[in-house]
Amino acid sequence: MPEHFKKWVEKPQPLKEESLSSWMIRTALANLNSLSSLLDYIKVYYADSIIYDINEDYDFNWYYDLLEIFTTKTQVPMETLKKMSLSYLNFKVDEITKVKEDTSWRNSIFQELWFTKWKSVYGTGLRFCPLCLKEDGIPFFRNRWRLRYITFCPNHYCLMEKFWLNLKEEIKVVPLL
């Protein structure tokens, strides 16, 4: 077996309510050491003409070719990955309205009003419940945490936190009750 095939042998299964980007990161960590390493690996061995940006918000932007590689290597069906993405809601909006013309403007407005983004002009960014992550057997980010109007955890009744950079730092929980 060629050496590069040995670098992608782990096939983590998506968890219930997990975001696409969270699963991609877990897959990368299980096989190499980071998502950027995995994207570089994909570029070299599978898609040499395409460069996938580590700063891309993969929950919103649907890259069929990239996800086809993930599907092939992990045996997770494309339909499952599609439903894990926030783009899935854009597909649903198009399906319900049966609009055939370019809908990117409507989807952009829909995304801006309803979801937080990795980098946001409104300063919302990624949010998470520190207690959920602490309780998880396998920590992962949930799609519902990307909803702009979710500001507290419905399970733990604490404020959602923004992504912290120092993983060794203690997370402070702000209870609402």
C-alpha positions, 0 to 999 in steps of 0.5 A: 500500500502506498505510504500516503494511503496510510495517512487517512485510515481512521473514519470517524462517524458523524455525531448527532447534531454535529456540524460539518466543520466539526466532523471535518476537524475530528476526521483530520485530527484522527488521521493527521494533526490538523485540518490544514494538514488534511487539506494540504494532503488532499491537494497533493494526492487528490485535487492538485488544481484546487486549494482549499482554504483553512479559513473557509467556513465549510458549514456554509460553503458547499464544496462538492469535490472536497466532500466527495473525497471525504465521502470516498475516504470515510464511507460517510454518504454525501447526503449525510454530509449535506444535512450536516452543513448549514448550506443544507438549509439554503438548499431547502429554501431553494427547494421550497420556493422552487426558484430556478435563478441565481439565489446567492443573494437571498441565501447570503441574507438568510445566512447573515440574519440567522447564523453566526459565522467564523468571522463576523462583522457583528462580533458573534463568531463561533459560540459553544456551551462549555458544559456540553463540551465537558460532558461529551465523550467526544467533544464536538460543535453542534449546528444549533450553536451557530444559530444567531438567536441561541445565546444560552445553552438550553440544556445547562441554562448558561450563556454561550461562550465564544471560541477561546484560543488557549485550550489549557485555560479554564473555561468560565461558566456564566449561569443564567439562573 
